[in-house]
Amino acid sequence: MRSGGREPETRHLRVLKTFLERRAARGPGQDADVRRSLVESLYASPTSLTIGAVTGVAVGIVISSMSAPGPIQFVVAVLCLVATLRVVSAIFFHRQLVRGTAVASRNWELAYELGAWGYAGLLGLMGFVTLIGSPDPVTHMLSVSMATGYAGGISGRNAGRVQIAIGQVCLTLLPTATGLWLEGSTGYRVLSVAMVMMVLGLAEISSTIHRIVVQALVGKRDKSLLADKFERLARFDSLTGLENRMAMQMRLREIFDTNQKRNDAVTILWMDIDRFKEINDSLGHMVGDQLLRCVAERLNDVIQDRGRIARFGGDEFVIICSDMDRVTAAALAQEIIAYFAHGFDLSDNHLSVTASIGYAVAPQDGRDMDELMQHADLALYEAKREGRNRAASFNWSLKERFNRVHEIETGLRRALDGGELKLLFQPIVNLDGGHIDACEALLRWDHPVLGPIPPSEFIPIAEGMGMIEAMTGWVLREACAAAVSWPGDVRIAINISPASLKSSELPANVIAALLESGLPARRLELEVTESIFLDNSGQTNAILRELQRIGLRLALDDFGTGYSSLSYLRSYRFDTLKIDQSFMAGVSANVEDRAIVRAIGNLARDLNMDTVAEGIETTDQLAHAREAGFTNVQGYLFSRPVPRERIAELIAAGPLDGSERPDPMPRRRRA
């Protein structure tokens, strides 16, 4: 039985020891936010502290009045003083807490700790003095009841700072228990032992409550940190640390809402890195990521407090500047571009990187966020179009051009299926006899709203939309279907876009058109421009050679205006060279043009190639083409582009000598 009776005491001692060990291990490293919350919990309820102080003082006064003069009166007097100071400090701190100006420092914790231990020690001392100095059982009952009641309440109230709670319990109950034991009677001694056991029990309760409170506070803290982390992930770019698109749009919306009444200027600078994709593809994504981080740092160095920077996505950065006019925006854009001239040192690579910037200024360029963003993007596109490494300001002509491009894009999707596209044919006349050797198929589009749109405008748009393959396939089928009814010695010539030569669909489209129409491959001539050699890709070379193996003729169009090297004339066996009409336009008056025309004629003759002089509109130009040794000519002197039915009539009519010129028309660029 004795062994069993000591078991609870041993367990309680282990609990107290474990708590003290954990507290020592945690020590000053405990999370500051949790510690601050625990300190604030001590002052969170000045009402309960006031009730405890008033009760202790009241009981002390009663005991003092019932006891003979002696130490008890002194203890009660000090108790009243300490209780008053605690109440005043608790109310003062709580008011600061409510106003949000309180700082839960170690000093405040220490003040509470000393006050709590002082008050608890005085209650224990009051019990001890009463029990050994007064014979009155009523005062004994009052002092013991006050000590046990206060200890029980304080073990829960101050569990946030468990060392304070356990200290108060010990300082209150142990002196009282000692007084009970020294009183000597059996009942008192039993009560003394019970009070010691109560100390251990209350210590365990305080420790448990403290653990629960700390876990709750840590959970709340972790939840808050997690929320902050997710908010940062949602608002900031993980690679550069800059705000992301969402945060930028939110910030811009706030600026517009604020400036709606004041009508202040707001500038958006939209920047991207020139040829970033080439860097990323050639040097790898790790170098690309390093470059983006360095660009972000450099932008921060330039912008500083003049604006906010966001990474919009990829290699695009947006800078928002409040209260900045167009002149200042232009200067800032040039400053950024100049700052890029220093290049970037990334590991073993030194990159000379340039940037293009477009900027728009509200309210002149847009009165809401979306419109201003769109206009800054249009300005960036203009900077790219003008050659990169420059800044461009938005102007409303860009918007008109954008609207026109958008109208063309929308119309092109409809035009191919709706029969709005049509082919015209222009004869290519042999100078030895005047008969038609070939006809060039020319694509035309009469937009229902915008009117006639030249191929030089809608073909690049079709390339950007990814429609050029379908359009090329349609032209091949229509042209071959028309040519199959012509005499067997008349070829059909078709311009092929450089974008089509990058597509593996071109040979299949050619073969399908030939099989569908029944046209022999030797009667189909594909015209390509020198620009294809700027892209020295294996795929382009393979497609050209595959087309030659099919038996098609290849013509080099607009010769002399593009790629300056002549080495490709060794690599590819072209059947025809077509000299650009810009040379023929000045051949009558310009000695240099005449020399170039003669040189090309001699070059083609030595290489055993046919030649075509484009843009022949006068008999003088025709004479110079004969003199230079050209084999064929093409131009308005013989015929403008005509529909399918009319070209068949011209072919059937026999040789053309250009003596009967059609109705005069303003010269237009052939497309």
C-alpha positions in Angstrom: 0.0 0.0 0.0 2.8 2.4 0.8 4.4 1.7 -2.5 1.1 2.3 -4.3 0.5 5.5 -2.4 3.8 6.9 -3.6 3.1 6.2 -7.3 1.0 9.3 -8.0 3.7 11.5 -6.3 6.4 9.9 -8.4 4.4 10.4 -11.6 3.7 14.1 -10.8 7.4 14.6 -10.1 8.2 13.2 -13.5 5.7 15.5 -15.2 7.2 18.5 -13.4 10.8 17.4 -14.3 9.8 16.8 -18.0 8.3 20.2 -18.2 11.4 21.9 -16.7 13.6 19.9 -19.1 11.5 20.9 -22.1 11.5 24.5 -21.1 15.2 24.5 -20.6 15.7 22.9 -24.0 13.4 25.4 -25.7 14.8 28.4 -23.8 15.3 31.6 -25.6 14.9 30.0 -29.0 11.2 29.8 -28.7 9.4 31.4 -31.6 9.1 35.2 -31.0 5.6 35.5 -32.3 4.3 32.6 -30.1 6.2 34.1 -27.1 4.7 37.5 -27.8 1.2 36.0 -27.9 1.8 34.1 -24.6 2.9 37.3 -22.9 -0.1 39.2 -24.3 -2.3 36.5 -22.8 -1.1 37.4 -19.3 -2.6 40.8 -19.7 -5.5 39.8 -21.8 -8.0 39.8 -18.9 -7.3 42.6 -16.4 -10.8 41.9 -14.9 -9.9 38.4 -13.7 -6.6 39.7 -12.3 -8.5 42.5 -10.5 -11.0 40.1 -9.0 -8.2 37.9 -7.7 -6.4 40.9 -6.2 -9.6 42.3 -4.6 -10.5 38.9 -3.1 -7.0 38.4 -1.7 -6.9 41.9 -0.2 -10.4 41.5 1.3 -9.5 38.1 2.9 -6.3 39.6 4.2 -8.1 42.6 5.7 -10.6 40.2 7.4 -7.8 38.0 8.8 -5.8 41.0 9.9 -8.8 42.4 11.8 -9.5 39.1 13.5 -5.9 38.6 14.5 -3.9 40.1 17.3 -1.4 42.8 16.3 1.8 41.3 14.8 3.4 40.2 11.5 0.0 39.5 9.8 -0.8 43.2 9.6 2.5 43.9 7.8 2.0 41.0 5.4 -1.5 42.2 4.5 -0.3 45.8 4.0 2.4 44.7 1.6 -0.2 42.4 -0.1 -2.5 45.4 -0.7 0.4 47.4 -2.2 1.5 44.6 -4.6 -2.1 43.9 -5.6 -2.7 47.6 -6.4 0.4 47.8 -8.5 -0.5 44.6 -10.5 -4.0 45.9 -11.2 -2.7 49.3 -12.4 0.0 47.8 -14.7 -2.4 45.2 -16.1 -5.0 47.9 -17.0 -2.3 50.2 -18.5 -0.9 47.4 -20.7 -4.3 46.2 -21.8 -5.3 49.6 -23.0 -2.2 49.8 -25.1 -3.0 46.3 -26.4 -6.5 47.4 -27.4 -5.0 50.5 -29.2 -2.4 48.3 -30.9 0.5 50.2 -29.4 1.5 47.5 -26.9 4.9 45.9 -27.2 5.0 42.5 -25.4 8.7 42.8 -24.5 10.7 40.8 -22.0 10.4 43.7 -19.5 6.6 43.5 -19.4 6.9 39.7 -19.0 9.4 40.2 -16.2 7.2 42.8 -14.5 4.2 40.4 -14.6 6.4 37.5 -13.4 7.7 39.4 -10.4 4.3 40.8 -9.5 2.7 37.4 -9.8 5.3 35.7 -7.7 5.3 38.5 -5.1 1.5 38.4 -4.8 1.4 34.6 -4.6 4.3 34.5 -2.1 2.5 37.1 0.1 -0.7 34.9 0.0 1.4 31.9 1.0 3.1 33.9 3.7 -0.2 35.2 5.0 -1.4 31.6 5.3 1.8 30.5 7.0 1.7 33.4 9.5 -2.0 32.9 10.2 -1.6 29.2 10.8 1.3 29.5 13.2 0.4 32.8 14.9 -3.4 32.7 15.3 -5.4 30.1 17.2 -8.6 31.1 15.5 -9.9 28.2 13.2 -11.9 30.8 11.2 -8.7 32.7 10.2 -7.1 29.3 9.4 -10.0 28.4 7.2 -9.9 31.8 5.4 -6.2 31.6 4.7 -6.2 28.0 3.5 -9.3 28.5 1.4 -7.8 31.7 -0.1 -4.5 29.9 -0.9 -6.1 26.8 -2.5 -8.7 28.8 -4.5 -6.1 31.2 -5.8 -3.7 28.4 -6.7 -6.4 26.5 -8.6 -7.5 29.5 -10.6 -4.0 30.8 -11.3 -2.8 27.4 -12.7 -5.3 27.9 -15.6 -5.1 31.6 -16.1 -1.4 31.9 -16.3 -0.7 28.6 -18.1 0.4 30.7 -21.1 3.7 31.3 -19.2 3.8 28.1 -17.3 6.8 29.0 -15.2 4.8 31.8 -13.7 1.8 29.6 -13.0 3.8 26.9 -11.4 5.8 29.4 -9.4 2.6 31.0 -8.1 1.2 27.6 -7.2 4.3 26.7 -5.3 4.7 30.1 -3.6 1.0 30.1 -2.5 0.6 26.5 -1.4 4.0 25.4 0.0 4.2 28.0 2.7 0.5 27.3 3.6 1.2 23.5 3.6 4.2 24.2 5.9 2.1 26.1 8.3 -0.5 23.3 8.3 2.2 20.8 9.1 3.8 22.9 11.9 0.3 23.5 13.5 0.8 19.9 14.6 -2.7 18.3 14.6 -3.4 15.2 12.6 -6.1 16.8 10.4 -3.9 19.7 9.6 -1.0 17.5 8.7 -3.2 15.4 6.4 -4.4 18.6 4.8 -0.7 19.7 4.4 0.2 16.5 2.5 -2.9 16.9 0.4 -1.8 20.5 -0.4 1.6 19.3 -1.5 0.0 16.7 -3.8 -2.2 19.5 -5.1 1.0 21.4 -6.1 2.1 18.5 -8.3 -1.4 18.1 -9.7 -1.7 21.8 -10.5 1.7 21.8 -12.1 0.7 19.0 -14.4 -2.6 20.8 -15.3 -0.6 24.0 -16.0 1.9 22.1 -18.2 -0.9 20.4 -20.1 -2.8 23.7 -20.7 0.4 25.4 -21.7 1.2 22.7 -24.2 -2.3 23.0 -25.7 -2.1 26.8 -25.9 1.3 26.7 -27.5 0.2 24.1 -30.0 -2.8 26.3 -30.9 -0.6 29.4 -31.2 2.0 27.5 -33.3 -0.8 26.2 -35.5 -2.2 29.6 -36.0 1.3 31.0 -36.7 2.0 28.2 -39.2 -1.3 28.8 -40.9 -0.6 32.5 -41.1 2.9 31.8 -42.5 1.4 29.3 -45.0 -1.2 31.9 -46.1 1.6 34.5 -46.5 3.6 32.0 -48.5 0.7 31.2 -50.8 -0.1 34.9 -51.2 3.6 35.5 -52.1 3.5 32.7 -54.6 0.3 34.1 -56.1 1.7 37.7 -56.3 5.4 37.3 -57.0 7.5 35.6 -59.7 9.5 32.8 -58.2 12.4 33.2 -60.6 13.1 36.9 -60.3 11.3 37.9 -57.1 9.4 40.6 -59.0 5.7 41.0 -58.9 3.9 38.8 -61.4 1.2 39.5 -63.9 -1.7 39.2 -61.4 -0.1 41.5 -58.9 0.8 44.0 -61.6 -2.8 44.1 -62.9 -4.1 44.5 -59.3 -1.7 47.4 -58.7 -2.6 49.0 -62.0 -6.3 48.8 -61.2 -5.7 50.4 -57.9 -3.8 53.2 -59.5 -6.5 53.8 -62.0 -9.2 53.8 -59.3 -7.1 56.3 -57.3 -6.4 58.6 -60.3 -9.9 58.4 -61.8 -10.9 61.7 -60.3 -7.5 63.4 -60.3 -6.7 62.5 -63.9 -3.0 62.1 -63.2 -0.6 60.7 -65.7 0.2 56.9 -65.5 2.9 55.4 -67.7 3.3 51.7 -68.7 6.6 50.6 -70.2 6.5 47.2 -71.7 9.9 45.7 -72.3 11.2 42.4 -73.7 14.6 41.0 -74.4 15.5 40.9 -78.1 16.1 37.3 -79.4 15.7 35.8 -76.0 14.5 32.5 -77.5 17.7 32.1 -79.5 19.7 32.5 -76.3 17.5 30.1 -74.4 17.6 27.5 -77.2 21.4 27.8 -77.9 22.8 28.1 -74.3 20.1 26.3 -72.4 17.3 27.2 -70.0 19.6 27.6 -67.0 21.5 30.4 -68.7 18.2 31.8 -69.8 16.9 31.8 -66.2 20.2 33.4 -65.1 19.7 36.1 -67.7 16.2 36.9 -66.5 17.3 37.2 -62.9 20.1 39.6 -64.0 17.7 41.6 -66.1 15.4 42.0 -63.1 18.3 43.2 -61.0 19.4 45.6 -63.6 15.9 47.0 -64.0 15.7 47.5 -60.2 19.0 49.4 -60.4 17.7 51.7 -63.1 14.1 52.2 -61.9 14.7 52.4 -58.2 11.8 54.3 -56.7 10.5 55.7 -60.0 8.1 52.9 -60.6 7.1 49.3 -59.9 8.5 46.4 -62.0 6.7 43.1 -62.8 7.6 40.1 -64.8 4.7 39.7 -67.2 5.8 36.3 -68.4 8.6 34.8 -70.4 11.1 37.5 -71.2 8.6 40.3 -70.9 8.7 42.9 -68.1 6.2 45.7 -67.3 7.1 48.9 -65.5 4.3 51.0 -64.0 5.2 54.6 -63.2 2.6 56.9 -61.6 2.7 60.7 -62.3 5.1 60.2 -65.3 4.6 62.1 -68.5 5.6 61.1 -72.0 8.9 63.0 -72.1 10.1 61.5 -68.8 8.9 58.0 -70.0 10.9 58.4 -73.2 14.0 59.4 -71.2 13.6 56.4 -68.8 13.2 54.0 -71.7 16.4 55.2 -73.3 18.1 54.9 -69.9 17.1 51.3 -69.7 18.2 50.5 -73.2 21.6 52.2 -72.5 22.0 50.3 -69.3 21.7 47.1 -71.3 24.7 48.1 -73.5 27.1 46.8 -70.8 26.2 43.2 -71.5 25.8 40.4 -69.0 28.4 38.1 -67.5 26.7 34.7 -66.8 29.1 32.0 -65.7 31.4 31.5 -68.7 29.3 33.5 -71.1 29.3 37.2 -71.8 26.1 38.1 -73.5 25.5 41.3 -75.4 21.8 41.6 -74.9 19.5 44.3 -76.2 15.9 45.2 -75.2 12.9 46.7 -77.0 10.4 48.9 -75.1 7.0 50.2 -75.9 5.3 52.7 -73.7 1.9 54.3 -73.3 0.8 57.2 -71.1 -2.7 57.6 -69.6 -5.0 59.4 -70.0 -3.9 60.4 -73.5 -3.3 56.8 -74.6 -6.0 55.0 -72.7 -8.4 55.7 -69.8 -8.6 52.2 -68.4 -6.1 49.5 -67.5 -6.8 47.1 -70.3 -6.7 49.8 -73.0 -3.4 51.2 -71.7 -1.8 47.8 -71.5 -2.9 46.9 -75.1 -1.5 50.2 -76.4 1.8 49.7 -74.6 2.0 46.2 -76.2 1.3 47.8 -79.6 4.1 50.2 -79.0 6.5 47.3 -78.1 5.5 45.6 -81.4 6.3 48.8 -83.3 9.7 48.9 -81.6 10.4 45.3 -82.7 9.2 46.1 -86.2 11.5 49.0 -86.5 14.6 46.9 -85.8 14.7 46.1 -82.0 17.0 47.7 -79.4 14.9 50.8 -79.3 11.9 52.4 -77.6 8.6 53.4 -79.3 5.7 55.5 -78.0 2.2 54.6 -78.7 0.3 56.7 -81.2 -3.2 56.2 -82.5 -2.0 55.3 -86.0 -0.7 52.1 -84.4 -4.2 51.4 -83.2 -5.6 51.9 -86.6 -3.0 49.6 -88.1 -3.8 47.0 -85.3 -7.5 47.3 -86.1 -6.8 46.8 -89.8 -4.6 43.7 -89.1 -7.2 42.3 -86.9 -9.8 42.8 -89.6 -7.6 41.1 -92.1 -6.9 38.2 -89.7 -10.6 37.7 -89.2 -11.4 38.0 -92.9 -8.7 35.5 -93.9 -10.2 32.8 -91.9 -13.4 33.3 -93.9 -11.9 34.1 -97.2 -10.3 30.7 -98.0 -13.5 28.8 -97.3 -15.8 31.5 -98.6 -14.4 31.8 -102.1 -13.1 35.4 -101.6 -9.6 34.6 -102.9 -9.0 34.5 -106.6 -6.1 33.8 -109.0 -5.0 36.1 -111.8 -2.4 35.1 -114.4 0.3 37.2 -116.0 2.1 35.9 -119.1 5.9 35.5 -119.2 6.8 36.1 -122.9 9.7 34.6 -124.7 11.8 37.3 -126.5 12.6 34.9 -129.3 9.3 34.8 -131.1 7.0 36.5 -128.6 5.1 33.3 -127.6 4.0 32.7 -124.0 6.5 30.4 -122.2 4.8 30.5 -118.8 2.1 32.3 -116.8 2.7 33.4 -113.2 -0.3 32.8 -110.9 -0.9 35.9 -108.7 -3.2 35.7 -105.6 -5.7 38.5 -105.1 -8.2 39.2 -102.3 -11.0 41.7 -102.4 -12.0 42.2 -98.8 -15.8 42.8 -98.4 -15.2 45.8 -96.1 -11.6 47.0 -96.7 -11.6 46.5 -100.4 -8.7 45.1 -102.4 -5.8 44.1 -100.1 -2.3 43.5 -101.7 -0.6 40.1 -101.2 2.4 42.0 -99.7 0.0 42.9 -96.8 -2.1 39.8 -96.3 0.5 37.1 -97.0 2.7 38.0 -93.9 -0.4 38.0 -91.8 -1.4 34.6 -93.1 2.1 33.3 -92.3 1.8 34.6 -88.7 -1.6 32.9 -88.4 -0.3 29.6 -89.6 -2.7 29.7 -92.6 0.0 29.9 -95.3 0.2 26.1 -95.8 -3.6 25.9 -96.5 -3.4 28.9 -98.7 -0.5 27.5 -100.7 -2.3 24.2 -101.2 -5.3 26.1 -102.6 -3.2 28.1 -105.0 -1.3 25.0 -106.2 -4.6 23.2 -106.9 -6.3 26.1 -108.6 -3.2 27.0 -110.7 -2.5 23.5 -111.8 -6.2 23.0 -112.7 -6.0 26.1 -114.9 -2.7 25.2 -116.6 -3.7 21.6 -117.5 -5.9 23.1 -120.3 -3.1 25.1 -121.8 -0.8 23.9 -124.5 1.8 21.4 -123.3 4.7 23.8 -123.7 3.3 26.5 -121.4 4.3 26.3 -117.7 2.6 27.7 -114.6 4.8 29.6 -112.2 3.8 30.0 -108.5 5.4 32.1 -105.8 6.2 30.1 -102.7 6.4 31.8 -99.3 9.6 31.3 -97.3 7.3 30.2 -94.5 5.9 27.4 -96.7 9.4 26.2 -97.4 9.9 25.5 -93.7 6.8 23.3 -93.6 7.0 19.6 -94.4 3.5 19.9 -96.0 4.8 21.6 -99.2 6.0 18.5 -101.1 2.7 16.7 -100.2 0.7 19.7 -101.4 2.6 19.9 -104.7 2.2 16.2 -105.4 -1.5 16.3 -104.5 -2.1 19.2 -106.9 -0.2 17.5 -109.7 -2.1 14.2 -109.2 -5.5 15.9 -108.9 -5.0 18.0 -112.0 -2.9 15.6 -114.1 -0.4 18.4 -114.9 3.2 17.0 -115.6 5.7 18.1 -113.0 8.0 19.7 -115.6 5.2 22.3 -116.3 5.2 23.5 -112.7 7.7 26.1 -111.8 8.1 27.3 -108.1 9.5 30.7 -107.5 11.4 31.4 -104.3 13.2 34.5 -103.1 16.7 35.0 -101.9 15.5 35.4 -98.3 15.2 31.7 -97.9 19.0 31.5 -97.8 19.1 33.7 -94.7 17.6 30.7 -92.8 20.3 28.1 -93.4 18.3 25.3 -92.1 18.6 21.7 -93.1 14.8 21.4 -93.5 14.6 24.1 -96.2 17.5 22.6 -98.1 15.9 19.1 -97.9 12.5 20.4 -99.2 14.2 22.3 -102.1 16.1 19.2 -103.2 13.0 17.0 -102.8 11.0 19.3 -105.1 13.8 19.1 -107.7 13.7 15.3 -107.5 10.0 15.4 -108.3 10.9 17.1 -111.6 9.7 20.6 -110.9 11.5 23.7 -112.1 12.9 26.2 -109.6 13.0 29.9 -110.2 14.9 32.5 -108.1 12.6 35.5 -107.9 13.6 39.1 -107.2 17.2 38.3 -107.9 19.7 41.0 -106.8 17.6 42.5 -104.0 18.1 40.1 -101.1 20.8 37.8 -99.9 24.1 39.1 -101.2 26.1 35.9 -101.5 26.1 34.1 -104.8 27.3 30.8 -103.3 23.8 29.4 -103.4 23.9 29.4 -107.2 26.5 26.6 -106.8 24.4 24.7 -104.3 21.1 24.7 -106.1 20.5 24.3 -109.8 17.9 27.0 -110.5 16.2 26.8 -113.9 15.3 30.5 -114.0 16.6 33.8 -112.7 14.0 36.6 -112.4 15.6 40.1 -112.1 13.6 42.4 -109.8 11.5 45.1 -111.5 13.3 47.8 -109.5 16.3 47.4 -111.8 14.3 47.5 -115.0 12.4 50.6 -113.8 15.6 52.7 -113.9 17.4 51.0 -116.7 16.7 53.7 -119.3 18.2 56.5 -117.2 20.6 54.9 -114.8 24.0 53.6 -116.0 24.4 51.4 -112.8 21.1 49.7 -113.4 22.0 49.0 -117.0 25.3 47.5 -115.9 23.7 45.3 -113.3 21.1 44.1 -115.8 23.8 43.2 -118.3 25.9 41.4 -115.6 22.9 39.3 -114.5 22.1 38.4 -118.1 25.7 37.3 -118.7 25.8 35.3 -115.4 22.6 33.5 -116.3 23.7 32.7 -119.8 27.0 31.3 -118.5 25.2 29.2 -115.9 22.7 28.0 -118.7 19.7 29.5 -116.9 16.6 31.1 -118.3 16.1 34.8 -117.3 13.0 36.9 -116.8 13.0 40.7 -116.7 10.1 41.7 -114.5 8.2 45.0 -114.7 8.6 45.7 -118.5 6.2 48.6 -119.2 7.9 50.5 -122.0 9.5 49.6 -125.3 12.7 51.1 -124.1 12.8 48.7 -121.2 12.1 45.9 -123.6 15.0 46.9 -125.8 17.4 46.9 -122.8 16.2 43.5 -121.8 17.0 42.2 -125.3 20.4 43.9 -125.3 21.2 42.3 -121.9 20.5 38.8 -123.3 17.3 38.0 -121.3 15.3 35.1 -122.6 11.9 36.2 -121.2 10.1 39.3 -120.1 7.0 40.0 -118.0 5.1 43.2 -117.5 2.2 45.5 -118.3 3.7 46.1 -121.8 2.3 42.7 -122.7 -0.5 42.1 -120.3 -1.6 43.0 -116.8 -2.7 40.1 -114.6 -5.9 38.6 -116.0 -8.5 36.0 -115.0 -8.3 32.4 -116.0 -10.5 32.7 -119.0 -8.6 35.7 -120.4 -5.2 34.1 -120.1 -6.4 31.1 -122.0 -7.5 33.5 -124.8 -4.1 35.2 -124.8 -2.3 31.9 -125.0 -4.5 30.8 -127.9 -4.1 34.2 -129.7 -0.4 33.5 -130.5 2.7 35.6 -130.1 2.8 38.9 -128.2 5.1 41.6 -129.3 4.0 44.4 -126.9 3.1 46.7 -129.8 -0.5 47.1 -128.5 -0.1 48.2 -124.9 -3.2 47.8 -122.7 -4.9 50.8 -121.2 -2.3 52.7 -119.1 -2.3 51.9 -115.4 -0.2 53.1 -112.6 2.7 50.8 -112.0 2.2 48.5 -109.1 4.5 46.2 -107.3 4.0 42.6 -108.5 3.1 40.2 -105.8 
